[in-house]
Amino acid sequence: MVKLLVEQNVRAAFFHLTPDQRQVIFLRFIEGWKHKEIAKAIDKSVGAVKSIQKRGLSILQKKLILEKDGSDG
C-alpha cells in the first residue's frame, strides 16, 4: 500500500516536469543511460543534459516534499 502511494506521488510529480526533463530523468535513472549517451540521443551537450537533469530533480524533490507535508503550493 505504501509503495503504491509512493509510486502515485512520483508519477504525479513527474508530470510537473518539462518534456526534456522527463526524457532525461527517464533515460538516466530508469534506463541507466550515461550523460554522454543522452546528449547524443537528444542532440544536446552533456552540460545541457546535466542542467536539465538537475532542474528536473529539483522540481521532483520540491513536489514530493510538498506531497509528503500535505501542502499544495
PDB file of N, CA, C, O and CB in Angstrom:
ATOM      1  N   MET A   1       0.827  -1.207   0.000  1.00  0.00           N
ATOM      2  CA  MET A   1       0.000   0.000   0.000  1.00  0.00           C
ATOM      3  C   MET A   1       0.862   1.259   0.000  1.00  0.00           C
ATOM      4  O   MET A   1       0.615   2.185  -0.772  1.00  0.00           O
ATOM      5  CB  MET A   1      -0.936   0.005   1.213  1.00  0.00           C
ATOM      6  N   VAL A   2       1.871   1.290   0.865  1.00  0.00           N
ATOM      7  CA  VAL A   2       2.754   2.455   0.925  1.00  0.00           C
ATOM      8  C   VAL A   2       3.509   2.613  -0.390  1.00  0.00           C
ATOM      9  O   VAL A   2       3.660   3.722  -0.902  1.00  0.00           O
ATOM     10  CB  VAL A   2       3.746   2.330   2.101  1.00  0.00           C
ATOM     11  N   LYS A   3       3.986   1.480  -0.934  1.00  0.00           N
ATOM     12  CA  LYS A   3       4.710   1.525  -2.209  1.00  0.00           C
ATOM     13  C   LYS A   3       3.828   2.104  -3.310  1.00  0.00           C
ATOM     14  O   LYS A   3       4.295   2.890  -4.133  1.00  0.00           O
ATOM     15  CB  LYS A   3       5.198   0.117  -2.605  1.00  0.00           C
ATOM     16  N   LEU A   4       2.566   1.721  -3.327  1.00  0.00           N
ATOM     17  CA  LEU A   4       1.635   2.232  -4.329  1.00  0.00           C
ATOM     18  C   LEU A   4       1.455   3.736  -4.185  1.00  0.00           C
ATOM     19  O   LEU A   4       1.417   4.451  -5.187  1.00  0.00           O
ATOM     20  CB  LEU A   4       0.282   1.524  -4.214  1.00  0.00           C
ATOM     21  N   LEU A   5       1.343   4.225  -2.960  1.00  0.00           N
ATOM     22  CA  LEU A   5       1.198   5.663  -2.734  1.00  0.00           C
ATOM     23  C   LEU A   5       2.441   6.416  -3.172  1.00  0.00           C
ATOM     24  O   LEU A   5       2.338   7.493  -3.760  1.00  0.00           O
ATOM     25  CB  LEU A   5       0.910   5.946  -1.264  1.00  0.00           C
ATOM     26  N   VAL A   6       3.608   5.869  -2.894  1.00  0.00           N
ATOM     27  CA  VAL A   6       4.858   6.496  -3.313  1.00  0.00           C
ATOM     28  C   VAL A   6       4.914   6.561  -4.832  1.00  0.00           C
ATOM     29  O   VAL A   6       5.254   7.600  -5.398  1.00  0.00           O
ATOM     30  CB  VAL A   6       6.077   5.724  -2.758  1.00  0.00           C
ATOM     31  N   GLU A   7       4.582   5.455  -5.495  1.00  0.00           N
ATOM     32  CA  GLU A   7       4.586   5.424  -6.955  1.00  0.00           C
ATOM     33  C   GLU A   7       3.612   6.454  -7.530  1.00  0.00           C
ATOM     34  O   GLU A   7       3.935   7.139  -8.500  1.00  0.00           O
ATOM     35  CB  GLU A   7       4.227   4.020  -7.459  1.00  0.00           C
ATOM     36  N   GLN A   8       2.436   6.564  -6.940  1.00  0.00           N
ATOM     37  CA  GLN A   8       1.451   7.531  -7.420  1.00  0.00           C
ATOM     38  C   GLN A   8       1.966   8.960  -7.252  1.00  0.00           C
ATOM     39  O   GLN A   8       1.787   9.795  -8.139  1.00  0.00           O
ATOM     40  CB  GLN A   8       0.119   7.356  -6.671  1.00  0.00           C
ATOM     41  N   ASN A   9       2.607   9.239  -6.114  1.00  0.00           N
ATOM     42  CA  ASN A   9       3.142  10.575  -5.875  1.00  0.00           C
ATOM     43  C   ASN A   9       4.272  10.903  -6.858  1.00  0.00           C
ATOM     44  O   ASN A   9       4.359  12.027  -7.353  1.00  0.00           O
ATOM     45  CB  ASN A   9       3.647  10.693  -4.430  1.00  0.00           C
ATOM     46  N   VAL A  10       5.127   9.932  -7.135  1.00  0.00           N
ATOM     47  CA  VAL A  10       6.221  10.152  -8.078  1.00  0.00           C
ATOM     48  C   VAL A  10       5.665  10.381  -9.477  1.00  0.00           C
ATOM     49  O   VAL A  10       6.117  11.281 -10.185  1.00  0.00           O
ATOM     50  CB  VAL A  10       7.196   8.954  -8.074  1.00  0.00           C
ATOM     51  N   ARG A  11       4.695   9.579  -9.877  1.00  0.00           N
ATOM     52  CA  ARG A  11       4.080   9.759 -11.200  1.00  0.00           C
ATOM     53  C   ARG A  11       3.438  11.142 -11.317  1.00  0.00           C
ATOM     54  O   ARG A  11       3.600  11.817 -12.333  1.00  0.00           O
ATOM     55  CB  ARG A  11       3.025   8.660 -11.460  1.00  0.00           C
ATOM     56  N   ALA A  12       2.721  11.559 -10.294  1.00  0.00           N
ATOM     57  CA  ALA A  12       2.070  12.876 -10.323  1.00  0.00           C
ATOM     58  C   ALA A  12       3.112  13.983 -10.398  1.00  0.00           C
ATOM     59  O   ALA A  12       2.944  14.942 -11.152  1.00  0.00           O
ATOM     60  CB  ALA A  12       1.175  13.071  -9.080  1.00  0.00           C
ATOM     61  N   ALA A  13       4.179  13.862  -9.627  1.00  0.00           N
ATOM     62  CA  ALA A  13       5.240  14.872  -9.637  1.00  0.00           C
ATOM     63  C   ALA A  13       5.945  14.908 -10.985  1.00  0.00           C
ATOM     64  O   ALA A  13       6.356  15.973 -11.444  1.00  0.00           O
ATOM     65  CB  ALA A  13       6.254  14.598  -8.522  1.00  0.00           C
ATOM     66  N   PHE A  14       6.086  13.755 -11.617  1.00  0.00           N
ATOM     67  CA  PHE A  14       6.772  13.629 -12.896  1.00  0.00           C
ATOM     68  C   PHE A  14       6.125  14.513 -13.965  1.00  0.00           C
ATOM     69  O   PHE A  14       6.814  15.023 -14.849  1.00  0.00           O
ATOM     70  CB  PHE A  14       6.773  12.171 -13.349  1.00  0.00           C
ATOM     71  N   PHE A  15       4.817  14.692 -13.886  1.00  0.00           N
ATOM     72  CA  PHE A  15       4.113  15.468 -14.902  1.00  0.00           C
ATOM     73  C   PHE A  15       4.246  16.972 -14.712  1.00  0.00           C
ATOM     74  O   PHE A  15       3.720  17.745 -15.513  1.00  0.00           O
ATOM     75  CB  PHE A  15       2.665  15.096 -14.904  1.00  0.00           C
ATOM     76  N   HIS A  16       4.942  17.394 -13.663  1.00  0.00           N
ATOM     77  CA  HIS A  16       5.255  18.813 -13.484  1.00  0.00           C
ATOM     78  C   HIS A  16       6.553  19.176 -14.212  1.00  0.00           C
ATOM     79  O   HIS A  16       6.938  20.345 -14.252  1.00  0.00           O
ATOM     80  CB  HIS A  16       5.370  19.154 -11.983  1.00  0.00           C
ATOM     81  N   LEU A  17       7.213  18.191 -14.774  1.00  0.00           N
ATOM     82  CA  LEU A  17       8.467  18.411 -15.485  1.00  0.00           C
ATOM     83  C   LEU A  17       8.210  18.771 -16.942  1.00  0.00           C
ATOM     84  O   LEU A  17       7.155  18.460 -17.495  1.00  0.00           O
ATOM     85  CB  LEU A  17       9.355  17.169 -15.398  1.00  0.00           C
ATOM     86  N   THR A  18       9.173  19.422 -17.547  1.00  0.00           N
ATOM     87  CA  THR A  18       9.096  19.681 -18.982  1.00  0.00           C
ATOM     88  C   THR A  18       9.333  18.352 -19.709  1.00  0.00           C
ATOM     89  O   THR A  18       9.846  17.404 -19.113  1.00  0.00           O
ATOM     90  CB  THR A  18      10.145  20.779 -19.429  1.00  0.00           C
ATOM     91  N   PRO A  19       8.967  18.280 -20.977  1.00  0.00           N
ATOM     92  CA  PRO A  19       9.245  17.047 -21.727  1.00  0.00           C
ATOM     93  C   PRO A  19      10.738  16.679 -21.730  1.00  0.00           C
ATOM     94  O   PRO A  19      11.082  15.505 -21.600  1.00  0.00           O
ATOM     95  CB  PRO A  19       8.756  17.198 -23.165  1.00  0.00           C
ATOM     96  N   ASP A  20      11.623  17.675 -21.876  1.00  0.00           N
ATOM     97  CA  ASP A  20      13.058  17.389 -21.843  1.00  0.00           C
ATOM     98  C   ASP A  20      13.484  16.826 -20.488  1.00  0.00           C
ATOM     99  O   ASP A  20      14.272  15.882 -20.423  1.00  0.00           O
ATOM    100  CB  ASP A  20      13.856  18.656 -22.156  1.00  0.00           C
ATOM    101  N   GLN A  21      12.963  17.403 -19.415  1.00  0.00           N
ATOM    102  CA  GLN A  21      13.312  16.923 -18.078  1.00  0.00           C
ATOM    103  C   GLN A  21      12.824  15.493 -17.871  1.00  0.00           C
ATOM    104  O   GLN A  21      13.551  14.657 -17.334  1.00  0.00           O
ATOM    105  CB  GLN A  21      12.717  17.845 -17.003  1.00  0.00           C
ATOM    106  N   ARG A  22      11.601  15.213 -18.296  1.00  0.00           N
ATOM    107  CA  ARG A  22      11.070  13.853 -18.169  1.00  0.00           C
ATOM    108  C   ARG A  22      11.930  12.872 -18.945  1.00  0.00           C
ATOM    109  O   ARG A  22      12.266  11.799 -18.444  1.00  0.00           O
ATOM    110  CB  ARG A  22       9.616  13.786 -18.662  1.00  0.00           C
ATOM    111  N   GLN A  23      12.288  13.240 -20.171  1.00  0.00           N
ATOM    112  CA  GLN A  23      13.070  12.338 -21.013  1.00  0.00           C
ATOM    113  C   GLN A  23      14.445  12.078 -20.405  1.00  0.00           C
ATOM    114  O   GLN A  23      14.881  10.930 -20.328  1.00  0.00           O
ATOM    115  CB  GLN A  23      13.218  12.918 -22.424  1.00  0.00           C
ATOM    116  N   VAL A  24      15.125  13.129 -19.978  1.00  0.00           N
ATOM    117  CA  VAL A  24      16.461  12.969 -19.408  1.00  0.00           C
ATOM    118  C   VAL A  24      16.407  12.126 -18.137  1.00  0.00           C
ATOM    119  O   VAL A  24      17.217  11.215 -17.966  1.00  0.00           O
ATOM    120  CB  VAL A  24      17.087  14.340 -19.110  1.00  0.00           C
ATOM    121  N   ILE A  25      15.476  12.415 -17.257  1.00  0.00           N
ATOM    122  CA  ILE A  25      15.398  11.666 -15.997  1.00  0.00           C
ATOM    123  C   ILE A  25      15.019  10.212 -16.259  1.00  0.00           C
ATOM    124  O   ILE A  25      15.548   9.309 -15.610  1.00  0.00           O
ATOM    125  CB  ILE A  25      14.376  12.318 -15.039  1.00  0.00           C
ATOM    126  N   PHE A  26      14.121   9.980 -17.189  1.00  0.00           N
ATOM    127  CA  PHE A  26      13.752   8.610 -17.534  1.00  0.00           C
ATOM    128  C   PHE A  26      14.957   7.840 -18.079  1.00  0.00           C
ATOM    129  O   PHE A  26      15.260   6.736 -17.627  1.00  0.00           O
ATOM    130  CB  PHE A  26      12.610   8.608 -18.562  1.00  0.00           C
ATOM    131  N   LEU A  27      15.631   8.439 -19.051  1.00  0.00           N
ATOM    132  CA  LEU A  27      16.770   7.747 -19.650  1.00  0.00           C
ATOM    133  C   LEU A  27      17.896   7.533 -18.638  1.00  0.00           C
ATOM    134  O   LEU A  27      18.543   6.486 -18.637  1.00  0.00           O
ATOM    135  CB  LEU A  27      17.291   8.535 -20.850  1.00  0.00           C
ATOM    136  N   ARG A  28      18.123   8.508 -17.796  1.00  0.00           N
ATOM    137  CA  ARG A  28      19.233   8.426 -16.841  1.00  0.00           C
ATOM    138  C   ARG A  28      18.952   7.429 -15.722  1.00  0.00           C
ATOM    139  O   ARG A  28      19.792   6.577 -15.431  1.00  0.00           O
ATOM    140  CB  ARG A  28      19.513   9.798 -16.245  1.00  0.00           C
ATOM    141  N   PHE A  29      17.794   7.522 -15.098  1.00  0.00           N
ATOM    142  CA  PHE A  29      17.543   6.750 -13.879  1.00  0.00           C
ATOM    143  C   PHE A  29      16.708   5.486 -14.078  1.00  0.00           C
ATOM    144  O   PHE A  29      16.802   4.555 -13.279  1.00  0.00           O
ATOM    145  CB  PHE A  29      16.865   7.617 -12.889  1.00  0.00           C
ATOM    146  N   ILE A  30      15.910   5.444 -15.112  1.00  0.00           N
ATOM    147  CA  ILE A  30      15.120   4.239 -15.386  1.00  0.00           C
ATOM    148  C   ILE A  30      15.868   3.334 -16.360  1.00  0.00           C
ATOM    149  O   ILE A  30      15.982   2.128 -16.138  1.00  0.00           O
ATOM    150  CB  ILE A  30      13.728   4.611 -15.958  1.00  0.00           C
ATOM    151  N   GLU A  31      16.374   3.921 -17.436  1.00  0.00           N
ATOM    152  CA  GLU A  31      17.089   3.144 -18.450  1.00  0.00           C
ATOM    153  C   GLU A  31      18.581   2.992 -18.152  1.00  0.00           C
ATOM    154  O   GLU A  31      19.236   2.109 -18.707  1.00  0.00           O
ATOM    155  CB  GLU A  31      16.912   3.790 -19.799  1.00  0.00           C
ATOM    156  N   GLY A  32      19.122   3.847 -17.280  1.00  0.00           N
ATOM    157  CA  GLY A  32      20.521   3.725 -16.891  1.00  0.00           C
ATOM    158  C   GLY A  32      21.532   4.260 -17.892  1.00  0.00           C
ATOM    159  O   GLY A  32      22.695   3.856 -17.882  1.00  0.00           O
ATOM    160  N   TRP A  33      21.088   5.173 -18.761  1.00  0.00           N
ATOM    161  CA  TRP A  33      21.994   5.736 -19.758  1.00  0.00           C
ATOM    162  C   TRP A  33      22.980   6.692 -19.099  1.00  0.00           C
ATOM    163  O   TRP A  33      22.690   7.278 -18.056  1.00  0.00           O
ATOM    164  CB  TRP A  33      21.204   6.461 -20.863  1.00  0.00           C
ATOM    165  N   LYS A  34      24.136   6.841 -19.711  1.00  0.00           N
ATOM    166  CA  LYS A  34      25.148   7.815 -19.304  1.00  0.00           C
ATOM    167  C   LYS A  34      24.776   9.178 -19.886  1.00  0.00           C
ATOM    168  O   LYS A  34      24.036   9.269 -20.866  1.00  0.00           O
ATOM    169  CB  LYS A  34      26.578   7.376 -19.774  1.00  0.00           C
ATOM    170  N   HIS A  35      25.306  10.242 -19.260  1.00  0.00           N
ATOM    171  CA  HIS A  35      25.019  11.595 -19.750  1.00  0.00           C
ATOM    172  C   HIS A  35      25.393  11.756 -21.227  1.00  0.00           C
ATOM    173  O   HIS A  35      24.659  12.373 -21.999  1.00  0.00           O
ATOM    174  CB  HIS A  35      25.773  12.631 -18.909  1.00  0.00           C
ATOM    175  N   LYS A  36      26.525  11.202 -21.600  1.00  0.00           N
ATOM    176  CA  LYS A  36      27.000  11.327 -22.984  1.00  0.00           C
ATOM    177  C   LYS A  36      26.033  10.663 -23.969  1.00  0.00           C
ATOM    178  O   LYS A  36      25.792  11.190 -25.055  1.00  0.00           O
ATOM    179  CB  LYS A  36      28.400  10.704 -23.125  1.00  0.00           C
ATOM    180  N   GLU A  37      25.485   9.517 -23.591  1.00  0.00           N
ATOM    181  CA  GLU A  37      24.529   8.811 -24.455  1.00  0.00           C
ATOM    182  C   GLU A  37      23.244   9.622 -24.613  1.00  0.00           C
ATOM    183  O   GLU A  37      22.685   9.722 -25.705  1.00  0.00           O
ATOM    184  CB  GLU A  37      24.208   7.414 -23.879  1.00  0.00           C
ATOM    185  N   ILE A  38      22.793  10.193 -23.514  1.00  0.00           N
ATOM    186  CA  ILE A  38      21.569  11.005 -23.552  1.00  0.00           C
ATOM    187  C   ILE A  38      21.794  12.232 -24.429  1.00  0.00           C
ATOM    188  O   ILE A  38      20.952  12.579 -25.258  1.00  0.00           O
ATOM    189  CB  ILE A  38      21.141  11.433 -22.118  1.00  0.00           C
ATOM    190  N   ALA A  39      22.938  12.884 -24.237  1.00  0.00           N
ATOM    191  CA  ALA A  39      23.255  14.084 -25.016  1.00  0.00           C
ATOM    192  C   ALA A  39      23.203  13.795 -26.511  1.00  0.00           C
ATOM    193  O   ALA A  39      22.643  14.568 -27.287  1.00  0.00           O
ATOM    194  CB  ALA A  39      24.639  14.623 -24.633  1.00  0.00           C
ATOM    195  N   LYS A  40      23.790  12.683 -26.896  1.00  0.00           N
ATOM    196  CA  LYS A  40      23.785  12.311 -28.316  1.00  0.00           C
ATOM    197  C   LYS A  40      22.359  12.025 -28.797  1.00  0.00           C
ATOM    198  O   LYS A  40      21.974  12.442 -29.889  1.00  0.00           O
ATOM    199  CB  LYS A  40      24.686  11.077 -28.553  1.00  0.00           C
ATOM    200  N   ALA A  41      21.588  11.321 -27.988  1.00  0.00           N
ATOM    201  CA  ALA A  41      20.231  10.934 -28.388  1.00  0.00           C
ATOM    202  C   ALA A  41      19.298  12.127 -28.536  1.00  0.00           C
ATOM    203  O   ALA A  41      18.428  12.131 -29.406  1.00  0.00           O
ATOM    204  CB  ALA A  41      19.654   9.970 -27.381  1.00  0.00           C
ATOM    205  N   ILE A  42      19.475  13.144 -27.688  1.00  0.00           N
ATOM    206  CA  ILE A  42      18.560  14.288 -27.738  1.00  0.00           C
ATOM    207  C   ILE A  42      19.205  15.524 -28.372  1.00  0.00           C
ATOM    208  O   ILE A  42      18.630  16.612 -28.369  1.00  0.00           O
ATOM    209  CB  ILE A  42      18.078  14.627 -26.336  1.00  0.00           C
ATOM    210  N   ASP A  43      20.399  15.334 -28.910  1.00  0.00           N
ATOM    211  CA  ASP A  43      21.098  16.390 -29.641  1.00  0.00           C
ATOM    212  C   ASP A  43      21.329  17.638 -28.790  1.00  0.00           C
ATOM    213  O   ASP A  43      21.033  18.762 -29.197  1.00  0.00           O
ATOM    214  CB  ASP A  43      20.315  16.760 -30.881  1.00  0.00           C
ATOM    215  N   LYS A  44      21.867  17.398 -27.597  1.00  0.00           N
ATOM    216  CA  LYS A  44      22.237  18.491 -26.693  1.00  0.00           C
ATOM    217  C   LYS A  44      23.613  18.189 -26.135  1.00  0.00           C
ATOM    218  O   LYS A  44      24.093  17.060 -26.232  1.00  0.00           O
ATOM    219  CB  LYS A  44      21.189  18.669 -25.539  1.00  0.00           C
ATOM    220  N   SER A  45      24.247  19.187 -25.556  1.00  0.00           N
ATOM    221  CA  SER A  45      25.554  18.971 -24.952  1.00  0.00           C
ATOM    222  C   SER A  45      25.406  18.218 -23.633  1.00  0.00           C
ATOM    223  O   SER A  45      24.330  18.194 -23.035  1.00  0.00           O
ATOM    224  CB  SER A  45      26.278  20.312 -24.730  1.00  0.00           C
ATOM    225  N   VAL A  46      26.497  17.606 -23.192  1.00  0.00           N
ATOM    226  CA  VAL A  46      26.485  16.914 -21.900  1.00  0.00           C
ATOM    227  C   VAL A  46      26.149  17.907 -20.788  1.00  0.00           C
ATOM    228  O   VAL A  46      25.410  17.577 -19.861  1.00  0.00           O
ATOM    229  CB  VAL A  46      27.857  16.229 -21.625  1.00  0.00           C
ATOM    230  N   GLY A  47      26.687  19.109 -20.880  1.00  0.00           N
ATOM    231  CA  GLY A  47      26.391  20.140 -19.882  1.00  0.00           C
ATOM    232  C   GLY A  47      24.902  20.475 -19.842  1.00  0.00           C
ATOM    233  O   GLY A  47      24.327  20.654 -18.768  1.00  0.00           O
ATOM    234  N   ALA A  48      24.283  20.558 -21.016  1.00  0.00           N
ATOM    235  CA  ALA A  48      22.846  20.845 -21.070  1.00  0.00           C
ATOM    236  C   ALA A  48      22.046  19.697 -20.448  1.00  0.00           C
ATOM    237  O   ALA A  48      21.072  19.930 -19.732  1.00  0.00           O
ATOM    238  CB  ALA A  48      22.395  21.083 -22.532  1.00  0.00           C
ATOM    239  N   VAL A  49      22.457  18.471 -20.723  1.00  0.00           N
ATOM    240  CA  VAL A  49      21.771  17.303 -20.150  1.00  0.00           C
ATOM    241  C   VAL A  49      21.867  17.335 -18.628  1.00  0.00           C
ATOM    242  O   VAL A  49      20.877  17.092 -17.937  1.00  0.00           O
ATOM    243  CB  VAL A  49      22.375  15.983 -20.700  1.00  0.00           C
ATOM    244  N   LYS A  50      23.053  17.631 -18.105  1.00  0.00           N
ATOM    245  CA  LYS A  50      23.234  17.695 -16.649  1.00  0.00           C
ATOM    246  C   LYS A  50      22.388  18.808 -16.040  1.00  0.00           C
ATOM    247  O   LYS A  50      21.834  18.648 -14.953  1.00  0.00           O
ATOM    248  CB  LYS A  50      24.715  17.912 -16.299  1.00  0.00           C
ATOM    249  N   SER A  51      22.291  19.930 -16.738  1.00  0.00           N
ATOM    250  CA  SER A  51      21.479  21.045 -16.256  1.00  0.00           C
ATOM    251  C   SER A  51      19.988  20.687 -16.256  1.00  0.00           C
ATOM    252  O   SER A  51      19.270  20.964 -15.296  1.00  0.00           O
ATOM    253  CB  SER A  51      21.724  22.291 -17.120  1.00  0.00           C
ATOM    254  N   ILE A  52      19.545  20.073 -17.340  1.00  0.00           N
ATOM    255  CA  ILE A  52      18.146  19.630 -17.439  1.00  0.00           C
ATOM    256  C   ILE A  52      17.842  18.639 -16.318  1.00  0.00           C
ATOM    257  O   ILE A  52      16.796  18.720 -15.674  1.00  0.00           O
ATOM    258  CB  ILE A  52      17.862  18.983 -18.830  1.00  0.00           C
ATOM    259  N   GLN A  53      18.756  17.710 -16.092  1.00  0.00           N
ATOM    260  CA  GLN A  53      18.573  16.713 -15.038  1.00  0.00           C
ATOM    261  C   GLN A  53      18.491  17.377 -13.671  1.00  0.00           C
ATOM    262  O   GLN A  53      17.621  17.047 -12.865  1.00  0.00           O
ATOM    263  CB  GLN A  53      19.715  15.692 -15.060  1.00  0.00           C
ATOM    264  N   LYS A  54      19.394  18.311 -13.414  1.00  0.00           N
ATOM    265  CA  LYS A  54      19.427  18.977 -12.105  1.00  0.00           C
ATOM    266  C   LYS A  54      18.129  19.740 -11.842  1.00  0.00           C
ATOM    267  O   LYS A  54      17.561  19.651 -10.754  1.00  0.00           O
ATOM    268  CB  LYS A  54      20.628  19.938 -12.022  1.00  0.00           C
ATOM    269  N   ARG A  55      17.665  20.486 -12.837  1.00  0.00           N
ATOM    270  CA  ARG A  55      16.413  21.232 -12.669  1.00  0.00           C
ATOM    271  C   ARG A  55      15.226  20.283 -12.478  1.00  0.00           C
ATOM    272  O   ARG A  55      14.349  20.530 -11.649  1.00  0.00           O
ATOM    273  CB  ARG A  55      16.169  22.145 -13.886  1.00  0.00           C
ATOM    274  N   GLY A  56      15.211  19.218 -13.241  1.00  0.00           N
ATOM    275  CA  GLY A  56      14.121  18.248 -13.116  1.00  0.00           C
ATOM    276  C   GLY A  56      14.100  17.578 -11.754  1.00  0.00           C
ATOM    277  O   GLY A  56      13.037  17.432 -11.151  1.00  0.00           O
ATOM    278  N   LEU A  57      15.253  17.172 -11.267  1.00  0.00           N
ATOM    279  CA  LEU A  57      15.316  16.535  -9.945  1.00  0.00           C
ATOM    280  C   LEU A  57      14.919  17.508  -8.846  1.00  0.00           C
ATOM    281  O   LEU A  57      14.295  17.116  -7.860  1.00  0.00           O
ATOM    282  CB  LEU A  57      16.724  15.992  -9.677  1.00  0.00           C
ATOM    283  N   SER A  58      15.278  18.770  -9.013  1.00  0.00           N
ATOM    284  CA  SER A  58      14.898  19.785  -8.031  1.00  0.00           C
ATOM    285  C   SER A  58      13.376  19.942  -7.974  1.00  0.00           C
ATOM    286  O   SER A  58      12.792  20.043  -6.895  1.00  0.00           O
ATOM    287  CB  SER A  58      15.562  21.135  -8.369  1.00  0.00           C
ATOM    288  N   ILE A  59      12.748  19.962  -9.143  1.00  0.00           N
ATOM    289  CA  ILE A  59      11.280  20.059  -9.198  1.00  0.00           C
ATOM    290  C   ILE A  59      10.644  18.835  -8.553  1.00  0.00           C
ATOM    291  O   ILE A  59       9.712  18.966  -7.760  1.00  0.00           O
ATOM    292  CB  ILE A  59      10.792  20.203 -10.662  1.00  0.00           C
ATOM    293  N   LEU A  60      11.143  17.642  -8.888  1.00  0.00           N
ATOM    294  CA  LEU A  60      10.603  16.421  -8.283  1.00  0.00           C
ATOM    295  C   LEU A  60      10.737  16.459  -6.765  1.00  0.00           C
ATOM    296  O   LEU A  60       9.800  16.120  -6.042  1.00  0.00           O
ATOM    297  CB  LEU A  60      11.316  15.183  -8.845  1.00  0.00           C
ATOM    298  N   GLN A  61      11.890  16.865  -6.297  1.00  0.00           N
ATOM    299  CA  GLN A  61      12.124  16.924  -4.854  1.00  0.00           C
ATOM    300  C   GLN A  61      11.123  17.867  -4.188  1.00  0.00           C
ATOM    301  O   GLN A  61      10.517  17.524  -3.173  1.00  0.00           O
ATOM    302  CB  GLN A  61      13.569  17.381  -4.557  1.00  0.00           C
ATOM    303  N   LYS A  62      10.954  19.049  -4.763  1.00  0.00           N
ATOM    304  CA  LYS A  62      10.019  20.022  -4.177  1.00  0.00           C
ATOM    305  C   LYS A  62       8.594  19.486  -4.181  1.00  0.00           C
ATOM    306  O   LYS A  62       7.883  19.601  -3.183  1.00  0.00           O
ATOM    307  CB  LYS A  62      10.077  21.353  -4.943  1.00  0.00           C
ATOM    308  N   LYS A  63       8.178  18.904  -5.293  1.00  0.00           N
ATOM    309  CA  LYS A  63       6.814  18.378  -5.389  1.00  0.00           C
ATOM    310  C   LYS A  63       6.596  17.231  -4.401  1.00  0.00           C
ATOM    311  O   LYS A  63       5.549  17.155  -3.759  1.00  0.00           O
ATOM    312  CB  LYS A  63       6.524  17.902  -6.823  1.00  0.00           C
ATOM    313  N   LEU A  64       7.576  16.348  -4.281  1.00  0.00           N
ATOM    314  CA  LEU A  64       7.420  15.208  -3.389  1.00  0.00           C
ATOM    315  C   LEU A  64       7.459  15.624  -1.918  1.00  0.00           C
ATOM    316  O   LEU A  64       6.766  15.028  -1.093  1.00  0.00           O
ATOM    317  CB  LEU A  64       8.503  14.182  -3.666  1.00  0.00           C
ATOM    318  N   ILE A  65       8.250  16.627  -1.584  1.00  0.00           N
ATOM    319  CA  ILE A  65       8.270  17.130  -0.207  1.00  0.00           C
ATOM    320  C   ILE A  65       6.933  17.784   0.111  1.00  0.00           C
ATOM    321  O   ILE A  65       6.391  17.591   1.199  1.00  0.00           O
ATOM    322  CB  ILE A  65       9.436  18.138   0.003  1.00  0.00           C
ATOM    323  N   LEU A  66       6.393  18.560  -0.836  1.00  0.00           N
ATOM    324  CA  LEU A  66       5.096  19.178  -0.615  1.00  0.00           C
ATOM    325  C   LEU A  66       4.013  18.134  -0.429  1.00  0.00           C
ATOM    326  O   LEU A  66       3.151  18.281   0.437  1.00  0.00           O
ATOM    327  CB  LEU A  66       4.744  20.093  -1.768  1.00  0.00           C
ATOM    328  N   GLU A  67       4.048  17.077  -1.235  1.00  0.00           N
ATOM    329  CA  GLU A  67       3.064  15.999  -1.107  1.00  0.00           C
ATOM    330  C   GLU A  67       3.181  15.339   0.270  1.00  0.00           C
ATOM    331  O   GLU A  67       2.175  15.062   0.923  1.00  0.00           O
ATOM    332  CB  GLU A  67       3.258  14.945  -2.229  1.00  0.00           C
ATOM    333  N   LYS A  68       4.409  15.094   0.694  1.00  0.00           N
ATOM    334  CA  LYS A  68       4.655  14.443   1.986  1.00  0.00           C
ATOM    335  C   LYS A  68       4.130  15.316   3.131  1.00  0.00           C
ATOM    336  O   LYS A  68       3.552  14.814   4.095  1.00  0.00           O
ATOM    337  CB  LYS A  68       6.169  14.160   2.175  1.00  0.00           C
ATOM    338  N   ASP A  69       4.343  16.641   3.004  1.00  0.00           N
ATOM    339  CA  ASP A  69       3.933  17.570   4.056  1.00  0.00           C
ATOM    340  C   ASP A  69       2.447  17.911   3.982  1.00  0.00           C
ATOM    341  O   ASP A  69       1.900  18.534   4.892  1.00  0.00           O
ATOM    342  CB  ASP A  69       4.753  18.841   3.972  1.00  0.00           C
ATOM    343  N   GLY A  70       1.807  17.505   2.908  1.00  0.00           N
ATOM    344  CA  GLY A  70       0.381  17.787   2.750  1.00  0.00           C
ATOM    345  C   GLY A  70       0.082  19.170   2.207  1.00  0.00           C
ATOM    346  O   GLY A  70      -1.070  19.604   2.200  1.00  0.00           O
ATOM    347  N   SER A  71       1.116  19.863   1.751  1.00  0.00           N
ATOM    348  CA  SER A  71       0.932  21.183   1.169  1.00  0.00           C
ATOM    349  C   SER A  71       0.528  21.045  -0.292  1.00  0.00           C
ATOM    350  O   SER A  71       0.740  19.998  -0.905  1.00  0.00           O
ATOM    351  CB  SER A  71       2.216  22.028   1.302  1.00  0.00           C
ATOM    352  N   ASP A  72      -0.039  22.076  -0.835  1.00  0.00           N
ATOM    353  CA  ASP A  72      -0.378  22.020  -2.256  1.00  0.00           C
ATOM    354  C   ASP A  72       0.106  23.267  -2.982  1.00  0.00           C
ATOM    355  O   ASP A  72      -0.497  23.657  -3.982  1.00  0.00           O
ATOM    356  CB  ASP A  72      -1.889  21.859  -2.440  1.00  0.00           C
ATOM    357  N   GLY A  73       1.164  23.899  -2.517  1.00  0.00           N
ATOM    358  CA  GLY A  73       1.677  25.097  -3.170  1.00  0.00           C
ATOM    359  C   GLY A  73       2.765  24.778  -4.010  1.00  0.00           C
ATOM    360  O   GLY A  73       3.332  25.665  -4.649  1.00  0.00           O
TER     361      GLY A  73
END
